[in-house]
Amino acid sequence: MANPGPGIFLLGSTHRTAPLAVRERLAVPPERLEAIYQLLREKMSLPECLVLNTCNRVELYGVAKSPEAAEALRRQLIEEISRLHRLEPGEVEQYTFFKQRGDVVEHVFGVAAGLDSQMLGETEILGQVKDSYADATQRGSAGPVLNRIFQKSFQAAKWARTNTAIGRGAVSVGSVAVELATRMFGDLDRSRLLLIGVGEVGQSVLQALRSRGARNVTIASRTFAHAQELAGAQEAVATELTRVPALLSESDIVLCALSAEAPVITRVQLASAASRRAGVPLFVIDLAVPRNVEPTATELENIFLYNMDDLAAIANENLKTREAAVDTCRVTLADKAKQVWESLASRA
Amino acid sequence: MFENPPLDFLWTGVAFYLAGFGYALAAALRAREHGRPAFYTLIGSGFAAQSAGLYLRGLETHSLPVGNAFELLQALAWVTIFLKLILRATLRLRLLGFFAAGLAAALGVISLFMPSATRPPMGVAEAGNPWIEFHVALAIFSYGVFGLLATTSMMYLIQRRGLERKRTGGIFGLLPSLAELDSLNRQLLLVGAWALSVAVALGALDWVQQPGGVSATKLGVTVAVWVGYLVAGWMRWRNRLVSTHYAWSCVGLFALAILSLWPVSRGHNAVVPPASTPPTSRPTP
């Protein structure tokens, strides 16, 4: 009879199995993490355990004495989690999934590579998995089985990024804007940014650009107080909307997100700004609908005008590239996971 | 093989440049950056083989191997790769090696199919005169810098085209930014123009002493190329020639400079010297 291998199991809840309202209740805030580890280690007597907690997933990994023991622990774990989160056991059962043995290894590999993420192929998840593993190691909860699985998952994720298109291209409006700005200006730390309007979309793109180093930000709004308020929060400078035409030539990136019936930036204003920039490109992102910038300005030399449709089209194209890579990636990761599992089973 | 060792080495060098270019192209087509160790091994091997070939040709005439259009193109390819390898730490621009390898391979292939490739080598006149040798070396160096400038200008134009057409992915994501390329283009033109100016000044000193030694064609073409780059540099400095116009000018001027090698290499009373006798020609860009 084949060796059944170590009794590794996983009880988890992700965006695929639970709505946001349930995930919010199942989430493990840092102050509750120790309680969860105590539950797994002491109450359930698991020699190895790990908690992976991100915005979209809560996953509890454990190594029982045998696969049969793991199956028996499932009910107990659901009851304990229900009690801890003040949920009905039926609810927890409904919105969670349970995996064992080789399926757990395959799942970890997929998660680390971003295959299971809400935004397919995102890279943050690998950092989060590494952090969770480091935390479990520090608590003395990771042993030979979890060590091998998680360390191998980091290698598998690296393989996927290097050899497939799973992480290629920006797939959100903000990251597309960052990619385009980087292709024009390189490092964004010296780029001057002008945000027109204080709406949510403009703020999210501003945040993406700031995360890549853009520091010199000016914010204009129809209501000066709103510009001041956002500028205070973003360490930026507030200005009147009437000053925008004069600021165009001094800016490298202009984010337009103003709710207006007619364009607020004309082709003539942009032509005038371009003529004073000595050939330096001016990146204009029109996020507003109706548009804030006269569409014919796209014909001007050194003006790179992108609207919401342009950014969305690029993001969708990149997403399709990633989706096309999923099957190849999954098959190879499953192969790699199988090898790791077989090696673990042979040792057990 | 080994019937003409210098030529064999030069063929080998070009083959390595082509291999390096092909290797990087295959990676670029898959929207990936090429592996540096493999790429630089190929380019370095090509550079070593080409150096050996040029050295052996130089030994035959006891002077710099830049006696005809074939040798001039080979020397240009050599300088382009030399600059990329030597200035690797400074010019850390993605895909620059790929484009430089492409240029060197193209120059090498064209040169090897020229009739002058199989003719006996010709040397530089007054081969023992260090100022003339320095003049020639500087002129070739400046043309190499202009070759690199044409390369970075092409990269600028491709990146810009992608942004204008709203194209992402593929090679566009791998190319350096417009700002980096524009900054490098200005520096390369400055370095190249200075080097060529000094070379022209040294050549002029020699010409004043021996006015009949250089033909009017060679003189006219050389001065036209030199003035062309000076004007482009001045206009860029005054912001009158910017972005695409500047990049196209750099590409166009280099094409003109390459084409000028034919009249320049013929613009003297060329005498094919027998091996081991001092040459009498003065073929320089």
Interface residues (C-beta under 8 A of the other chain):
Chain A: A165 R168 G169 A170 V176 E179 L180 T182 R183 M184 F185 G186 A278 G279 V280 P281 E301 N302 F304 Y306 D310 A313 I314 E317 N318 T321
Chain B: A31 Q159 G162 L163 E164 K166 T168 G169 F172 G173 L175 P176 S177 L178 A179 E180 D182 N239 V242 S243 T244 Y246
